[in-house]
Amino acid sequence: MKFTGKNVLVTGSSRGIGAEVAKVLAGYGLKVWINYRSGAAAADAVKAEIESAGGQAAVIGFDVADEAAFVDAIKTIVDADGELSYLVNNAGITKDGLAMRMKSDDFMAVINANLLSAFVGCRESFKVMRKQKFGA
């Protein structure tokens, strides 16, 4: 397969769109790192489904809004597999409400999970991919 020997981290892939993306990418021959924040059982189920279809997967739990945890996760993946070829920034949260009633902490949680995490993930992945001279 075209992607054999490469891996991908898909954030927020224990359910929903992220889980489906993980399954499709595994079908292309990528080893998929399934990220979850609080759904370990769901992440394990996605991993089992990928493996039962003949794919490779690993589970890595961390909160994408936690910069240090994201940095550590990238390091864990590279230490385990020797590379990181692709990153899919899928994780995100909503805390809908009227602006006049929304607390600043809720607003910042959304910003950190949806925007800061994408920046941190890209920044840290780019460091690895630049050394490899490959990645997206």
N, C-alpha and C positions, 0 to 999 in steps of 0.2 A: 504494500500500500504506500501511497505517496507520503504519508505523514508518519510512518513507522519510525520509532526511535525519537520522536519529538513529543513534547508535552505541553499542556495548556492548563492554566489556572482559570477557572470560571467562578467568579465571586457570586454569592447568593444562588448557588446551584443545587440546593437541597430540595427545591420545589419550584413549581411554576415554570416560567420561561427559562430560567437558568438551568433547571433540570433537563428540559428538552434540548437546550443548546448542548449541554454536556453529553447527552446520549448521541446526538447527531455527530459531534466532533469525535467521540469514541468510535463511531461507525466508520470514520475516515482513517482510523488507525492511530490517533493520538492517545497518549495516556492522559486522562483527565483528572485534575485535582479538583475535587468537589468541596467547595467552601460553604460553611454554614456558620451562623452566629449562635443559634439556640436550638436548632433541630437536628441533633446528632442522629436520631433514629431515622429521620427522613433522608439524611445524607447517606447513611448506611444502606438504605433501601435503593437509592439511586445507584450507588456503587455496585450492589448486588445485581441490579438489572443490567448494568453495563457489562459486568463480568459474565453473566449468564448468556449474553449475546456474543461473547467472545472478545470483548474489549478489555482495556486496562483502566483501572481507576484507583484513586487514593482519596481519602477524606482528610480535610484539614479545617479545624474549627478555629475561627478568630473573628473578631468584630472589625469589619473594614474601616469603621470610624475611628479606630484606635491605631494611630500612626505607628507606634512602636510594635504593635502586634502584627500589622501588615508587613513591616520591614522584616520582622522575625520569620513570618510565614514564607516570604520569598527566599530567605536564607535557608529555611528548612527544606523547601522544594529543591533548590539547587544542590544542597548537601546530599539529599537523597537520590536525585536523578542526574546530577552533573550538569543540568541545563534547565532553562525555561525558554521555550520558543514562542509561546503565545499567551496573551492575557485578554480575557473577556471581562470587562468591568460591568457586571450585570446587577450587582447588589444595590438595593435602594429601599428607602422607607418613605412613608407618608404620615403626616400628622395634620390632617386637614382640620380646618376650623376658621372661624372669622378672625381676621387679622387683629381686630381690637380685643379679642379674648385670648389670642395665642400668646403663650409665654415665650420669652426669649430663649429659654433652655430648649423648648420644643423646636423652635425655628433653627437653632444651632445644631440640634441633633440631625435634622433633615439635611442641612448644609454639609455637615461632616460626613454623613453616610452617603450622600448622593454626589457631592462635588469634591470635597477634600479627598475622599477615598480614591476617586478616579485619578486625581493628580498624583497621590502618593503611590498608587499601584503602577501607574505609567512611569513615574520617575525611577522607582526601584527596579522595575522590569527592564527599563532602558539601560540601566547600568549593567545588568547581566547580558542583555542582548547585544550591547555594543562590544563587550569582550568576546562574545561568540561570533560577532559579525553576521548575526542572523536573528530575526524575530519580528514580531508584529503584535 
